């Protein structure tokens, strides 16, 4: 790792400790720009700012640059405060009208931080049983939300809702993971009783339903793993997982968690995440059962750490990286079928893989060749418009990331 990456990790560590970094050396303006650029890519800008603004090194910056970074931090936190407030109002509205969504990730994870609204969320996620989807949809439209979904018998796994005036983006799931995904659709089996076993948490005076601690902890790992199988996941998800584990370490059933992670080949992945937490954030779990299950695993965390730092918050730092996801997903799907991975499947993926992008395939599956051509044309256009995108680099990155999946025991 380079110095910028190490400094960036340092800011996260000291934010989580609620302290200021101990830097006192002179840093060039361009180095500061790179650190804050990385924090932007990982959607943790307020965390980085909070950790550095009182340091001697930061105070050496020109006042106008200090002011620019401060204004950006303040704006991000204010936006998050408003979004949190609006979401809780919306949640109470749904509860009042008979819909009981189970909130996951975002606002639940934020509630574990000492400064909750410095942990930014782009949206909020809720789970409801499929039979509630239509009523929930109608209520949200009446409340001023907009959605692309038109009510029909075909209910998507997730439906996105936007309220422009309130600055709120929500995703309502009736399946925590796409059911038709060959790479991770089976993750849903781990949460088949999560709604029945839900608990309540109080956030800003509002009681919200959420998963019980074991289910939520495993779900955070599965969600990170899903993004890892695509093109990567960011440092914010690492923070969420290690903080959640630390907060509830003595309440979690580690033997049960171990069995669940074995089913999804996620033990090496999870062990690496906690080694990152120990080595770079100084967060240590002391529960003996946790130690027995994870500390004995001989995995290196640095390869994963470098991959996630380069990938950004959801592995979307470049189109080259995003396009490489087709290769990794095909490799995982092939591994689960005990088939040999083929690069041909990367160029001509299955109908199930493409129908989320090309809706017409759901009704007209025989148009799959048309979707292949549309995809190729679109990709060529993106490559032409973005000099940094290269199909050969995507292939190479995809191969490298397959080796990474093998290193952590996700595929053989």
Kinemage of the C-alpha trace (Angstrom):
@kinemage 1
@onewidth
@group {chain A} dominant
@subgroup {mainchain}
@vectorlist {calphas} color= white
{ca unk a 1} P 0.000 0.000 0.000
{ca unk a 2} L 1.113 3.546 -0.646
{ca unk a 3} L 1.336 6.418 1.832
{ca unk a 4} L -1.990 7.966 0.782
{ca unk a 5} L -3.829 4.710 1.419
{ca unk a 6} L -2.169 4.287 4.818
{ca unk a 7} L -2.997 7.868 5.792
{ca unk a 8} L -6.582 7.337 4.692
{ca unk a 9} L -6.867 4.228 6.858
{ca unk a 10} L -5.370 6.202 9.734
{ca unk a 11} L -8.181 8.760 9.487
{ca unk a 12} L -10.787 6.005 9.777
{ca unk a 13} L -9.051 4.472 12.793
{ca unk a 14} L -8.921 7.753 14.685
{ca unk a 15} L -12.495 8.641 13.772
{ca unk a 16} L -13.687 5.338 15.199
{ca unk a 17} L -11.661 6.063 18.368
{ca unk a 18} L -13.186 9.583 18.482
{ca unk a 19} L -9.699 11.071 18.412
{ca unk a 20} L -7.582 13.294 16.144
{ca unk a 21} L -4.783 11.859 14.025
{ca unk a 22} L -1.294 12.358 15.449
{ca unk a 23} L 0.245 13.777 12.280
{ca unk a 24} L 2.534 16.784 12.677
{ca unk a 25} L 4.541 16.705 9.432
{ca unk a 26} L 4.146 18.933 6.386
{ca unk a 27} L 1.937 17.497 3.633
{ca unk a 28} L 1.541 18.884 0.133
{ca unk a 29} L -1.890 20.163 -0.911
{ca unk a 30} L -2.021 17.467 -3.583
{ca unk a 31} L -1.579 14.749 -0.938
{ca unk a 32} L -4.513 16.147 1.025
{ca unk a 33} L -6.548 16.188 -2.168
{ca unk a 34} L -5.763 12.503 -2.759
{ca unk a 35} L -6.739 11.556 0.796
{ca unk a 36} L -10.048 13.370 0.566
{ca unk a 37} L -10.619 12.014 -2.946
{ca unk a 38} L -10.271 8.501 -1.546
{ca unk a 39} L -12.652 9.330 1.295
{ca unk a 40} L -15.148 10.519 -1.335
{ca unk a 41} L -14.787 7.286 -3.272
{ca unk a 42} L -15.576 5.359 -0.096
{ca unk a 43} L -18.356 7.747 0.981
{ca unk a 44} L -16.678 8.512 4.329
{ca unk a 45} L -15.688 12.152 3.779
{ca unk a 46} L -17.069 13.389 7.154
{ca unk a 47} L -15.193 10.630 8.998
{ca unk a 48} L -11.886 11.628 7.416
{ca unk a 49} L -12.443 15.334 8.041
{ca unk a 50} L -13.436 14.822 11.672
{ca unk a 51} L -10.245 12.843 12.306
{ca unk a 52} L -7.835 15.352 10.733
{ca unk a 53} L -9.199 18.877 11.207
{ca unk a 54} L -7.570 19.470 14.598
{ca unk a 55} L -4.175 18.038 13.675
{ca unk a 56} L -1.047 20.167 13.296
{ca unk a 57} L -0.627 18.910 9.744
{ca unk a 58} L -4.115 19.987 8.691
{ca unk a 59} L -3.675 23.404 10.311
{ca unk a 60} L -0.701 24.007 7.996
{ca unk a 61} L -3.061 24.047 4.997
{ca unk a 62} L -4.050 27.413 3.505
{ca unk a 63} L -7.217 28.733 5.206
{ca unk a 64} L -9.195 28.612 1.959
{ca unk a 65} L -8.519 24.884 1.573
{ca unk a 66} L -9.399 24.221 5.209
{ca unk a 67} L -12.643 26.103 4.645
{ca unk a 68} L -13.431 24.175 1.465
{ca unk a 69} L -13.040 20.813 3.174
{ca unk a 70} L -15.044 21.988 6.192
{ca unk a 71} L -17.927 23.244 4.061
{ca unk a 72} L -18.095 19.944 2.215
{ca unk a 73} L -18.159 18.009 5.489
{ca unk a 74} L -20.866 20.231 7.002
{ca unk a 75} L -23.030 19.923 3.899
{ca unk a 76} L -22.710 16.129 3.902
{ca unk a 77} L -23.639 15.830 7.579
{ca unk a 78} L -26.585 18.240 7.293
{ca unk a 79} L -27.871 16.312 4.272
{ca unk a 80} L -27.624 13.065 6.229
{ca unk a 81} L -29.363 14.544 9.275
{ca unk a 82} L -32.280 15.655 7.094
{ca unk a 83} L -32.436 12.308 5.287
{ca unk a 84} L -32.495 10.433 8.603
{ca unk a 85} L -35.309 12.626 9.894
{ca unk a 86} L -37.329 12.256 6.693
{ca unk a 87} L -36.846 8.498 6.638
{ca unk a 88} L -38.088 8.114 10.210
{ca unk a 89} L -41.174 10.205 9.367
{ca unk a 90} L -41.830 7.968 6.378
{ca unk a 91} L -41.316 4.869 8.497
{ca unk a 92} L -43.853 6.036 11.109
{ca unk a 93} L -46.285 6.801 8.276
{ca unk a 94} L -46.029 3.212 6.991
{ca unk a 95} L -46.388 1.746 10.489
{ca unk a 96} L -49.488 3.862 11.100
{ca unk a 97} L -51.050 2.459 7.920
{ca unk a 98} L -50.387 -1.178 8.757
{ca unk a 99} L -47.078 -1.831 6.970
{ca unk a 100} L -44.248 -3.027 9.233
{ca unk a 101} L -40.993 -2.841 7.267
{ca unk a 102} L -37.821 -4.399 8.630
{ca unk a 103} L -35.009 -1.839 8.277
{ca unk a 104} L -31.552 -3.135 7.354
{ca unk a 105} L -28.046 -1.690 6.990
{ca unk a 106} L -27.833 2.131 6.761
{ca unk a 107} L -29.684 3.721 9.642
{ca unk a 108} L -29.226 0.659 11.897
{ca unk a 109} L -25.456 0.671 11.347
{ca unk a 110} L -25.240 4.453 11.774
{ca unk a 111} L -26.828 4.106 15.184
{ca unk a 112} L -23.744 2.161 16.369
{ca unk a 113} L -21.315 5.022 15.656
{ca unk a 114} L -20.422 7.687 18.213
{ca unk a 115} L -21.260 10.296 15.564
{ca unk a 116} L -24.066 8.568 13.619
{ca unk a 117} L -24.604 11.136 10.880
{ca unk a 118} L -20.920 11.182 9.962
{ca unk a 119} L -21.536 7.672 8.598
{ca unk a 120} L -23.216 8.593 5.297
{ca unk a 121} L -25.892 6.538 3.512
{ca unk a 122} L -26.937 7.132 -0.068
{ca unk a 123} L -30.267 5.424 0.551
{ca unk a 124} L -32.198 3.419 3.117
{ca unk a 125} L -33.177 -0.235 2.765
{ca unk a 126} L -36.292 -1.952 4.072
{ca unk a 127} L -37.573 -5.501 3.811
{ca unk a 128} L -41.262 -6.416 3.645
{ca unk a 129} L -43.011 -9.713 2.850
{ca unk a 130} L -44.059 -9.939 -0.785
{ca unk a 131} L -47.766 -9.811 0.075
{ca unk a 132} L -47.281 -6.292 1.491
{ca unk a 133} L -45.563 -4.931 -1.633
{ca unk a 134} L -48.612 -3.531 -3.439
{ca unk a 135} L -50.077 -1.805 -0.376
{ca unk a 136} L -46.654 -0.394 0.544
{ca unk a 137} L -46.234 0.855 -3.020
{ca unk a 138} L -49.604 2.617 -3.003
{ca unk a 139} L -48.913 4.251 0.366
{ca unk a 140} L -45.519 5.562 -0.742
{ca unk a 141} L -46.961 7.000 -3.950
{ca unk a 142} L -49.651 8.732 -1.875
{ca unk a 143} L -46.876 10.150 0.304
{ca unk a 144} L -45.229 11.798 -2.711
{ca unk a 145} L -42.668 9.163 -3.714
{ca unk a 146} L -41.980 8.208 -7.301
{ca unk a 147} L -41.129 4.760 -8.641
{ca unk a 148} L -40.626 3.118 -12.021
{ca unk a 149} L -42.578 0.044 -10.983
{ca unk a 150} L -46.108 -0.302 -12.319
{ca unk a 151} L -48.246 -2.623 -10.193
{ca unk a 152} L -48.472 -6.093 -11.722
{ca unk a 153} L -48.304 -9.749 -10.715
{ca unk a 154} L -44.567 -9.644 -11.384
{ca unk a 155} L -43.200 -8.050 -8.198
{ca unk a 156} L -39.460 -7.271 -8.426
{ca unk a 157} L -37.089 -8.393 -5.696
{ca unk a 158} L -36.513 -4.723 -4.889
{ca unk a 159} L -38.347 -1.514 -5.789
{ca unk a 160} L -36.693 1.909 -5.652
{ca unk a 161} L -38.559 5.000 -4.418
{ca unk a 162} L -37.431 8.607 -4.707
{ca unk a 163} L -38.809 11.736 -3.039
{ca unk a 164} L -37.039 14.708 -4.608
{ca unk a 165} L -38.404 17.402 -2.299
{ca unk a 166} L -37.497 15.466 0.834
{ca unk a 167} L -34.171 14.278 -0.553
{ca unk a 168} L -34.947 10.658 0.223
{ca unk a 169} L -34.031 7.515 -1.717
{ca unk a 170} L -35.309 4.148 -0.483
{ca unk a 171} L -35.123 0.567 -1.655
{ca unk a 172} L -37.919 -1.748 -0.572
{ca unk a 173} L -36.973 -5.434 -0.783
{ca unk a 174} L -39.152 -8.503 -0.649
{ca unk a 175} L -36.022 -10.586 -1.196
{ca unk a 176} L -32.744 -9.583 0.424
{ca unk a 177} L -30.773 -10.893 -2.567
{ca unk a 178} L -31.885 -11.402 -6.177
{ca unk a 179} L -33.541 -14.816 -6.212
{ca unk a 180} L -32.337 -15.686 -9.699
{ca unk a 181} L -28.665 -14.923 -9.037
{ca unk a 182} L -26.628 -18.074 -9.553
{ca unk a 183} L -23.735 -16.533 -7.617
{ca unk a 184} L -25.532 -15.511 -4.425
{ca unk a 185} L -29.288 -16.112 -4.731
{ca unk a 186} L -28.915 -18.921 -2.196
{ca unk a 187} L -27.915 -16.365 0.460
{ca unk a 188} L -31.653 -15.810 0.944
{ca unk a 189} L -31.944 -19.236 2.583
{ca unk a 190} L -30.034 -17.912 5.602
{ca unk a 191} L -32.764 -15.329 6.246
{ca unk a 192} L -35.943 -17.304 5.598
{ca unk a 193} L -37.206 -16.594 9.143
{ca unk a 194} L -35.666 -13.155 9.691
{ca unk a 195} L -38.951 -11.268 9.412
{ca unk a 196} L -40.673 -13.500 11.969
{ca unk a 197} L -37.691 -13.106 14.329
{ca unk a 198} L -37.306 -9.346 13.959
{ca unk a 199} L -36.594 -7.051 16.904
{ca unk a 200} L -37.014 -3.322 17.527
{ca unk a 201} L -34.370 -0.627 17.889
{ca unk a 202} L -34.928 2.953 19.008
{ca unk a 203} L -33.464 5.608 16.716
{ca unk a 204} L -33.981 9.289 17.529
{ca unk a 205} L -37.002 8.368 19.620
{ca unk a 206} L -38.600 6.193 16.915
{ca unk a 207} L -38.938 2.427 17.294
{ca unk a 208} L -38.083 0.596 14.086
{ca unk a 209} L -38.186 -3.092 13.285
{ca unk a 210} L -34.947 -4.712 12.218
{ca unk a 211} L -33.254 -8.114 12.092
{ca unk a 212} L -32.122 -9.772 15.275
{ca unk a 213} L -28.418 -9.281 15.922
{ca unk a 214} L -27.219 -12.608 14.532
{ca unk a 215} L -29.231 -12.302 11.319
{ca unk a 216} L -28.169 -8.694 10.807
{ca unk a 217} L -24.503 -9.458 11.404
{ca unk a 218} L -24.569 -12.325 8.905
{ca unk a 219} L -26.538 -10.173 6.466
{ca unk a 220} L -23.900 -7.415 6.575
{ca unk a 221} L -21.258 -10.008 5.738
{ca unk a 222} L -23.372 -11.475 2.910
{ca unk a 223} L -24.040 -8.020 1.500
{ca unk a 224} L -20.326 -7.185 1.489
{ca unk a 225} L -19.553 -10.578 -0.050
{ca unk a 226} L -22.117 -9.965 -2.788
{ca unk a 227} L -20.322 -6.755 -3.766
{ca unk a 228} L -16.964 -8.507 -3.489
{ca unk a 229} L -18.177 -11.085 -6.019
{ca unk a 230} L -19.143 -8.236 -8.347
{ca unk a 231} L -16.315 -5.702 -8.415
{ca unk a 232} L -15.495 -4.903 -4.800
{ca unk a 233} L -16.737 -3.322 -1.580
{ca unk a 234} L -15.559 -0.318 0.360
{ca unk a 235} L -14.031 0.524 3.715
{ca unk a 236} L -17.379 1.717 5.077
{ca unk a 237} L -18.753 -1.829 4.940
{ca unk a 238} L -15.664 -3.088 6.768
{ca unk a 239} L -16.351 -0.519 9.512
{ca unk a 240} L -20.007 -1.562 9.769
{ca unk a 241} L -19.150 -5.245 10.113
{ca unk a 242} L -16.365 -4.911 12.684
{ca unk a 243} L -18.308 -2.368 14.764
{ca unk a 244} L -21.424 -4.546 14.692
{ca unk a 245} L -19.379 -7.571 15.694
{ca unk a 246} L -17.632 -5.665 18.488
{ca unk a 247} L -20.886 -4.158 19.808
{ca unk a 248} L -22.689 -7.497 20.065
{ca unk a 249} L -19.763 -9.925 20.400
{ca unk a 250} L -21.058 -11.427 23.631
{ca unk a 251} L -24.642 -11.711 22.387
{ca unk a 252} L -23.888 -13.443 19.088
{ca unk a 253} L -24.046 -17.211 18.712
{ca unk a 254} L -20.658 -17.726 17.086
{ca unk a 255} L -21.145 -21.454 16.491
{ca unk a 256} L -24.355 -20.730 14.564
{ca unk a 257} L -22.628 -17.944 12.626
{ca unk a 258} L -19.764 -20.302 11.808
{ca unk a 259} L -22.175 -22.843 10.297
{ca unk a 260} L -23.876 -20.166 8.197
{ca unk a 261} L -20.595 -18.780 6.889
{ca unk a 262} L -19.462 -22.302 6.016
{ca unk a 263} L -22.553 -22.665 3.818
{ca unk a 264} L -21.652 -19.606 1.743
{ca unk a 265} L -17.862 -20.184 1.782
{ca unk a 266} L -17.502 -16.925 3.687
{ca unk a 267} L -15.202 -17.788 6.608
{ca unk a 268} L -11.952 -16.708 4.958
{ca unk a 269} L -13.649 -13.538 3.731
{ca unk a 270} L -14.991 -12.717 7.198
{ca unk a 271} L -11.719 -13.535 8.927
{ca unk a 272} L -9.904 -11.133 6.620
{ca unk a 273} L -12.372 -8.327 7.395
{ca unk a 274} L -11.758 -8.686 11.135
{ca unk a 275} L -8.015 -8.838 10.627
{ca unk a 276} L -8.283 -5.498 8.812
{ca unk a 277} L -10.231 -4.184 11.806
{ca unk a 278} L -7.575 -5.381 14.231
{ca unk a 279} L -4.512 -4.320 12.260
{ca unk a 280} L -5.645 -0.974 10.883
{ca unk a 281} L -8.509 0.204 13.139
{ca unk a 282} L -7.373 -1.223 16.487
{ca unk a 283} L -10.726 -2.985 16.982
{ca unk a 284} L -10.298 -6.349 18.710
{ca unk a 285} L -12.973 -8.896 19.562
{ca unk a 286} L -12.166 -10.667 22.816
{ca unk a 287} L -14.931 -13.260 22.840
{ca unk a 288} L -13.249 -16.670 23.115
{ca unk a 289} L -15.682 -18.333 20.692
{ca unk a 290} L -14.930 -15.697 18.059
{ca unk a 291} L -11.213 -16.277 18.540
{ca unk a 292} L -11.600 -20.022 18.138
{ca unk a 293} L -13.534 -19.641 14.896
{ca unk a 294} L -11.595 -16.919 13.098
{ca unk a 295} L -8.201 -16.135 14.557
{ca unk a 296} L -6.846 -19.582 13.680
{ca unk a 297} L -7.565 -19.044 9.985
{ca unk a 298} L -4.334 -18.340 8.115
{ca unk a 299} L -5.488 -15.714 5.643
{ca unk a 300} L -3.735 -12.516 4.615
{ca unk a 301} L -5.927 -9.437 4.809
{ca unk a 302} L -3.735 -7.109 2.712
{ca unk a 303} L -4.731 -8.448 -0.745
{ca unk a 304} L -8.400 -7.899 0.084
{ca unk a 305} L -7.663 -4.507 1.638
{ca unk a 306} L -5.788 -3.280 -1.438
{ca unk a 307} L -8.620 -4.510 -3.675
{ca unk a 308} L -11.319 -2.751 -1.682
{ca unk a 309} L -9.306 0.472 -1.378
{ca unk a 310} L -8.868 0.578 -5.149
{ca unk a 311} L -12.494 -0.329 -5.792
{ca unk a 312} L -14.317 2.405 -3.860
{ca unk a 313} L -17.553 2.132 -1.905
{ca unk a 314} L -19.173 -0.519 -4.129
{ca unk a 315} L -16.306 -1.421 -6.437
{ca unk a 316} L -17.414 1.268 -8.872
{ca unk a 317} L -14.253 3.363 -9.028
{ca unk a 318} L -13.942 2.730 -12.789
{ca unk a 319} L -15.919 1.191 -15.621
{ca unk a 320} L -13.037 -1.208 -16.191
{ca unk a 321} L -13.542 -2.602 -12.686
{ca unk a 322} L -17.334 -2.660 -13.028
{ca unk a 323} L -17.130 -4.554 -16.309
{ca unk a 324} L -14.777 -7.100 -14.736
{ca unk a 325} L -17.655 -8.226 -12.501
{ca unk a 326} L -19.097 -10.354 -15.294
{ca unk a 327} L -15.970 -12.521 -15.164
{ca unk a 328} L -15.996 -13.004 -11.398
{ca unk a 329} L -19.740 -13.700 -11.233
{ca unk a 330} L -19.476 -16.286 -14.009
{ca unk a 331} L -16.601 -17.939 -12.169
{ca unk a 332} L -18.626 -18.188 -8.947
{ca unk a 333} L -21.709 -19.477 -10.797
{ca unk a 334} L -19.616 -22.084 -12.604
{ca unk a 335} L -17.978 -23.156 -9.336
{ca unk a 336} L -21.358 -23.762 -7.746
{ca unk a 337} L -22.323 -25.953 -10.711
{ca unk a 338} L -18.952 -27.710 -10.665
{ca unk a 339} L -18.356 -26.387 -14.164
{ca unk a 340} L -15.260 -24.875 -15.700
{ca unk a 341} L -15.402 -21.093 -16.015
{ca unk a 342} L -15.550 -19.875 -19.608
{ca unk a 343} L -14.663 -16.387 -20.833
{ca unk a 344} L -17.250 -16.944 -23.580
{ca unk a 345} L -19.939 -16.670 -20.909
{ca unk a 346} L -18.498 -13.288 -20.002
{ca unk a 347} L -19.165 -11.974 -23.495
{ca unk a 348} L -22.525 -13.736 -23.847
{ca unk a 349} L -24.044 -13.955 -20.348
{ca unk a 350} L -27.305 -15.709 -19.499
{ca unk a 351} L -30.811 -14.299 -19.792
{ca unk a 352} L -31.130 -14.262 -15.987
{ca unk a 353} L -28.020 -12.080 -15.713
{ca unk a 354} L -29.189 -9.586 -18.364
{ca unk a 355} L -32.902 -9.261 -17.729
{ca unk a 356} L -32.345 -6.746 -14.904
{ca unk a 357} L -30.796 -4.420 -17.483
{ca unk a 358} L -32.991 -5.365 -20.446
{ca unk a 359} L -36.540 -5.677 -19.127
{ca unk a 360} L -37.889 -6.976 -22.452
{ca unk a 361} L -36.126 -10.306 -21.850
{ca unk a 362} L -38.610 -11.169 -19.106
{ca unk a 363} L -41.462 -11.143 -21.623
{ca unk a 364} L -39.548 -12.037 -24.776
{ca unk a 365} L -36.698 -14.423 -23.838
{ca unk a 366} L -36.028 -15.222 -27.498
{ca unk a 367} L -34.566 -11.700 -27.827
{ca unk a 368} L -31.477 -12.738 -25.858
{ca unk a 369} L -29.198 -12.380 -28.946
{ca unk a 370} L -30.491 -8.811 -29.342
{ca unk a 371} L -29.590 -8.092 -25.711
{ca unk a 372} L -26.089 -9.484 -26.319
{ca unk a 373} L -25.619 -7.099 -29.252
{ca unk a 374} L -27.037 -4.136 -27.292
{ca unk a 375} L -24.645 -4.908 -24.462
{ca unk a 376} L -21.622 -5.104 -26.766
{ca unk a 377} L -22.546 -1.848 -28.526
{ca unk a 378} L -23.089 -0.074 -25.193
{ca unk a 379} L -19.767 -1.319 -23.858
{ca unk a 380} L -17.888 -0.181 -26.963
{ca unk a 381} L -19.493 3.242 -26.627
{ca unk a 382} L -18.467 3.486 -22.970
{ca unk a 383} L -14.916 2.457 -23.813
{ca unk a 384} L -14.749 5.087 -26.544
{ca unk a 385} L -16.073 7.812 -24.228
{ca unk a 386} L -13.745 6.883 -21.359
{ca unk a 387} L -10.087 6.597 -22.248
{ca unk a 388} L -9.287 4.719 -19.037
{ca unk a 389} L -11.672 1.888 -19.898
{ca unk a 390} L -10.182 -1.041 -21.742
{ca unk a 391} L -11.853 -4.415 -22.392
{ca unk a 392} L -8.510 -6.210 -22.134
{ca unk a 393} L -7.836 -4.544 -18.773
{ca unk a 394} L -11.286 -5.660 -17.601
{ca unk a 395} L -10.437 -9.230 -18.560
{ca unk a 396} L -7.099 -9.043 -16.771
{ca unk a 397} L -8.606 -7.497 -13.657
{ca unk a 398} L -11.328 -10.131 -13.695
{ca unk a 399} L -8.704 -12.903 -13.775
{ca unk a 400} L -6.826 -11.277 -10.889
{ca unk a 401} L -9.978 -11.009 -8.823
{ca unk a 402} L -10.833 -14.662 -9.489
{ca unk a 403} L -7.486 -15.526 -7.900
{ca unk a 404} L -8.509 -13.337 -4.965
{ca unk a 405} L -11.750 -15.309 -4.587
{ca unk a 406} L -9.706 -18.500 -4.535
{ca unk a 407} L -7.311 -17.077 -1.923
{ca unk a 408} L -10.218 -16.571 0.504
{ca unk a 409} L -11.829 -19.938 -0.189
{ca unk a 410} L -14.916 -18.541 -1.933
{ca unk a 411} L -14.235 -20.722 -4.980
{ca unk a 412} L -11.733 -23.508 -5.540
